[in-house]
């Protein structure tokens, strides 16, 4: 049996709060929007504190369907996700 080398970690977020997903360097693989909300944002920050957006902001709309967004973006200080409304998302990273 061969060892899998393509597995990623996940963090399931359902609250409107800053979430420190990882401390230290890594890669944001994707964000899965499991149950879209009619309004709200998902901010992606390369840091272990603060709210300065470095990788982008995803803005929800009433017509958004469940989807995922691939990033394949490196971060150096840490991965912090800030949601402005209770959301149902999964962050995939390594």
HELIX and SHEET records of a PDB file:
SHEET    1   A 4 UNK A   9  UNK A  13  0                                        
SHEET    2   A 4 UNK A  88  UNK A  93 -1                                        
SHEET    3   A 4 UNK A  26  UNK A  35 -1                                        
SHEET    4   A 4 UNK A  67  UNK A  75 -1                                        
SHEET    1   B 4 UNK A  18  UNK A  23  0                                        
SHEET    2   B 4 UNK A  78  UNK A  83 -1                                        
SHEET    3   B 4 UNK A  41  UNK A  46 -1                                        
SHEET    4   B 4 UNK A  56  UNK A  59 -1                                        
END                                                                             
